Structure formats: structure tokens, C-alpha cells
Amino acid sequence: MLWLILGVVLLIIAIAGGVIIHPILFVIAILALVMFLMRSRYA
């Protein structure tokens, strides 16, 4: 559950800041996706 929350928070931050900071958006989006996949794998 914690991984899901962290993933969603990072995804929201990435969407909100993506208009200004594209490289960081890409990294944050990948981190959020990895966290989500890890959570679903161990769930």
C-alpha cells in the first residue's frame, strides 16, 4: 500500500511539474512506474 501511495504522489508531482521540467518529469515518471510494478509484484 505504501508503494502505491508513493507512486501516485510521485506521478501527481511529475504531471504538475512536467510542463516546466521535462527531464525530471521523465525520471519521476519512471520511478513511479517502477514503484507500482514492484508493489504489484510483491502483493
Phi and psi in degrees as a GROMACS rama.xvg file:
@    title "Ramachandran Plot"
@    xaxis  label "Phi"
@    yaxis  label "Psi"
@TYPE xy
-63.1013  -40.4959  LEU-2
-63.1837  -38.1285  TRP-3
-64.3425  -44.6623  LEU-4
-62.7363  -46.9445  ILE-5
-61.9974  -40.9972  LEU-6
-62.5605  -44.8234  GLY-7
-65.5254  -42.7181  VAL-8
-61.0921  -45.8161  VAL-9
-63.8587  -37.4287  LEU-10
-65.7164  -42.0341  LEU-11
-63.0205  -43.6522  ILE-12
-61.8877  -40.2765  ILE-13
-64.9387  -42.8683  ALA-14
-65.9524  -41.808  ILE-15
-67.4386  -40.7891  ALA-16
-94.176  -5.70514  GLY-17
-64.4663  -26.1978  GLY-18
-66.2626  -31.4927  VAL-19
-97.3398  -44.1696  ILE-20
-119.568  91.9901  ILE-21
-72.477  -45.6556  HIS-22
-60.6607  -42.3689  PRO-23
-67.6576  -35.6575  ILE-24
-57.1824  -44.8725  LEU-25
-62.0299  -45.1579  PHE-26
-64.8482  -45.4289  VAL-27
-64.304  -40.3096  ILE-28
-62.9946  -41.406  ALA-29
-65.1758  -42.5864  ILE-30
-60.4432  -43.2502  LEU-31
-63.3366  -41.8332  ALA-32
-65.0916  -43.6585  LEU-33
-61.4175  -44.2201  VAL-34
-60.8552  -42.3351  MET-35
-64.4668  -43.1418  PHE-36
-66.1913  -39.9985  LEU-37
-63.5331  -41.4481  MET-38
-64.1027  -45.1903  ARG-39
-70.0798  -28.3095  SER-40
-71.3829  -40.2138  ARG-41
-90.2346  -9.07843  TYR-42
